[in-house]
Amino acid sequence: MTHIIAEPCIGTKDTACVDVCPVDCIYGANEDWVMLYIQPEECIDCGLCVDACPVDAIFPEEEVPDQWEEYIAMNYEHFDLAPP
């Protein structure tokens, strides 16, 4: 399973999650994107990004809060992948 970055990330420029990711699967730190995204096929589900996120925006896919479920599809679609 992958992790999903949700709404609290929008507008933040903190990249602590990128720095701790052992497989470099979090993208957008050097882009002009509104938020960061986790590449679902590259994520190894280690969870290090969850603890590093200063705005509590990262969740295991199966634990994304209901109000942010749309971010699951947004994350997959960002990488031209079909959402689950």
Secondary structure as the mmCIF struct_conf table of DSSP 4:
data_model
#
loop_
_struct_conf.conf_type_id
_struct_conf.id
_struct_conf.beg_label_comp_id
_struct_conf.beg_label_asym_id
_struct_conf.beg_label_seq_id
_struct_conf.end_label_comp_id
_struct_conf.end_label_asym_id
_struct_conf.end_label_seq_id
STRN STRN1 HIS A 3 ILE A 5
HELX_RH_3T_P HELX_RH_3T_P1 GLU A 7 CYS A 9
TURN_TY1_P TURN_TY1_P1 ILE A 10 GLY A 11
HELX_RH_AL_P HELX_RH_AL_P1 ALA A 16 VAL A 20
TURN_TY1_P TURN_TY1_P2 PRO A 22 VAL A 23
STRN STRN2 ILE A 26 TYR A 27
TURN_TY1_P TURN_TY1_P3 ALA A 29 ASP A 32
BEND BEND1 VAL A 34 MET A 35
STRN STRN3 TYR A 37 ILE A 38
TURN_TY1_P TURN_TY1_P4 PRO A 40 GLU A 42
HELX_RH_AL_P HELX_RH_AL_P2 LEU A 48 ALA A 52
TURN_TY1_P TURN_TY1_P5 PRO A 54 VAL A 55
STRN STRN4 ILE A 58 PRO A 60
HELX_RH_3T_P HELX_RH_3T_P2 GLU A 61 GLU A 63
HELX_RH_3T_P HELX_RH_3T_P3 ASP A 66 TRP A 68
TURN_TY1_P TURN_TY1_P6 GLU A 69 GLU A 69
HELX_RH_AL_P HELX_RH_AL_P3 GLU A 70 HIS A 78
TURN_TY1_P TURN_TY1_P7 PHE A 79 ASP A 80
#
